[in-house]
Amino acid sequence: MTKNSGLSKIELLMSLMALALIVGFIVRILGKQQTLVINSISNIEITNVIQKMRALLSNPESCKATFENRSVVTEKGEVQFLYKTVSIPGRDEVEDLEKFPIYEYENIFLGDHKLMIHGYSISPDASSQGRIVNLNVFFKKGLRAKKLTNRKIKIYVSTTGNGTERLIKNCQINHKGRSFSDWSYDPEMQSIFSEKGPLGIKTNEGIVKLTVKNSLRVGNAPDLACDASTEGSIRYNDFKNRLEFCNGENDWSSVDD
């Protein structure tokens, strides 16, 4: 009787230990699952923050106002402000630049899982030979590990100066082919080209505004065909001594008609 009672106590103890191991295993799995969920949600929130910052800098004028005269070689400084484009109330077609204090969002929880922005900095991209700088955004995730997560926004730039004195002159977020016509920012050409643009060259993306001070010369183009691909083009007709535009239907018409 005593022997059976002893075995029962041992069996009970072993059963409790096995149950504790199973419970511990389940808790560990649930903990890992929770960490994965928090990490995934944090990554989504980080992506949203980066997209909002890219949107703020999407106008080249905003980009220029934020990074102009910063070095593409030695710059590793903090960034505290971005400039965003805003519409002037009552003047729908007129825009202005507004200083946006991004540093105010540092160390403030974002979302529901204690994600926070730890800071911003700008650094040169070593492989780009001075054509790219990185806007670095550092995040702390709401996890036990305190390791910072870094996301980079590539800034495509044109520069002035030489060597370690290369400074950002103009910049933009989106880059397709050659983003900038370098000659249009040559100091010797400043009396002709304004940096305020925008000036589109060989682009079909949306409506491009061209502002010219004093006068604009349109040359003769007798061989330029008028069709759907050249609709809206203008030319000067030397033979008829008039300014013409293409209506997209194989017909050059006088702008005075």
N, C-alpha and C positions, 0 to 999 in steps of 0.2 A: 504493500500500500504506500509506504513512504517512498519506495523507489519510483513508483509510477507518478507520485505527486512531484518528485524532483524532476522527472523527465518533462512533465507538463509545464513546470516553471521555466525550464530551459527552452522548450519549444515556444512558449509564449514570448520569452525574451527575444529569441531569434526572429519570431514573426514581427515583433515590434520594430526590431532593427531593420528588417527587410522593408517594412512599411515606411520607416523613416527615410531609408535610401530612395525608395520609389518617390515619396513626396518631395524629397530634396531634388531628385532628378527632374521631376515635373516643374518645380519652382524655377530651377535653372533654365529649363527650356523656355518657360514663359518669360523669364527675365531676358533671355536672348531675343525672343520674339518681340518683346516690348522695345528693346534697344533698336532692333531692325526697323520697327514701325516708326519710332521717333527719328531715327536717322533718315528714313525715306521722306517723311514729312518735312524734316529740316532741309533736305536737299531741294524739295519743291519750293519751299519758302525762299531759299537762297537764290534759286533760279528766278523767282519773281522779283526779288530785290535787284538782281543784276539786269533784268530786262527793263525795269523802271529807270535804272541809272543810264542804260543805253538809250532809252527814249529821251531822257533829259539832254543827252549829248548828241542826239541824232542830227540836229541842225549844225552845220559846220561853224556857224557864227557862235553858237553856244560852246562848241568844242574849243574854238580859238580863244574865246574870252577866258575859258578855264585854264588852258595850258600854255598860252602864248608866252614866249621868252623863258620857258623852262628848258633846261639842258636835256638833250637826248643822249648825252655821253655819261655825265656824272650824276644826274639827278636821281636822288633816292629819298626825296623829301615827302613829308606828309601832305595830304590833300584835305582841305577843310571846307572848300566851297565848290559847287558846280554852278554854272550859269545856265538857266533854262529860258526857253523862248516863251513869252506870254503875249497874248493879244491885248492891245490897249482898249479899255472900255469905251464903247461908243464909236470905235474906229476899227471895224472888223478886219480890214485889210492891212492894218499897220501893226507890226510886232515890235516888241522890245525885249531886252535881256534882263533877267532878274536873278540876283545873287541868291543861291539856294544853299543854306548852311547844313551840309550833310553831316558835319561833326556832331550835330545835336542828336543824331540817331545812334551814336555810339553808346554801347553798354546799356541799351534799353531793350527789354525783351520783345521779340517779334513772334507773333503767332501764339500757340498754346503750349509750346514745349521748350521754353527758355532759350530759344535761339537769340543771339545778339551779335551785332556788328562790333568788332573789336577795334577797327581802324581802317584808314585808307592811306595808300602811298602810291607814288609813281616811280617806276624804275625803267631803265633802258632795256630793250630787247637785244641781247648780245648777238643774235644771229641775223638781225635785220639790217646791219650796217647803217644804223641811224634813221631808218625809215619807219620804225615802229617803237612806241613806248607802251608800257603796260600800266594800266590803272589797276592796282591790287586792292582787293576788298577782303579783309580778314574777318572770319566769323568764328564765334564760339557756339558749339552745339550744346543743347541741354542734356549732356551725357556725363558720366563720371569722368571719362577721359577729358582732360583740359587742353588737348592739342588743338591748335588753331587750324581752321580750314581756309585756304586761300583760293579766291577766284580772280581770274585776270580778264580785263576788258582791253582788247588791243586797240590802240589809238594810232591811226596812220597819219604821218606827219610830213610836211615839207619844212625845210630848215634854212636858216641863214648862218653865216660864220663858218669857221673851219676848226678842225681838231677838237679839242675839249671845249671850245667856245661855240659849238653848234647848238643853236637855240631854235625852239619851235616857233615857226612863223604862222603856219596854218595847219589844221588837222581835221580829221573826220573819223567817224566810227566805221561806216560801211566802205568797203574797198573793192572796186571792180576794175581790174587792169590798172592803168595809171590814173590815180585819183586826182593828181594835181598837174596842171601845166606849169612846169617850173619856170618857164620864161615869163609867165604872166605875173610872177612875184619878184622878178628881177628889179632891184632898186632903180636901175636906169629906165625902167618902163613904168614907173609909178605914175607918171604924168598922163599915161594912156589908160592903164588898167587900174580900176578901183578894186580893192580887196573886199568890198561889201557885197558884190555880186547879187544873187548867184549867176554865174556865166556857164552855160552848158555848151559843150562841144561834142558833136557826134553822139548825142544821147537821145533816146526815145522815152526816157522815164519821166512821165508827167509833163507838166507845163514848165518851161524854163523861162525865167524873166531876164531880159537883157536891158540894162539901163545905160544909155550913152549920153555923155555931156557934150553940148554944143552941136555936133553933127555926126552923121553916119553915112559912109559911102557904100553903095551897093553897085558892084561891077556888072558889066555885060556878061551874059552866060547863054549864048545862042544855042549851045549844044545840050543844055540841061532839059531833059524830057519832063513833061508835066503829066504825072499819073498819081495813083493813090499813095505811092511811097514818097512823093515830093510835095504832096498837098500842103498848102500854107507857105511854100517857099516864095521868096520875092527875088526879082532880078531887074536890072535896068536894060531896056531894049534900045540899043544905039540907033538902029534903023528907024524905029518909030518914035524915037526920042521921048520915051515915057517909062514910068515905073510900073512893073507888072507883078501880078501874083498868080500862083497856080491854084486852081479850084479843085484839083484832083480828078478832073474829067477830061484830060488831054487838051486843056485850053488855058492859055496864058491870057489874062484879062488885065486891062488897065485898072490901077487902083482908084482912078477917078470915075470909073463907070458906076 
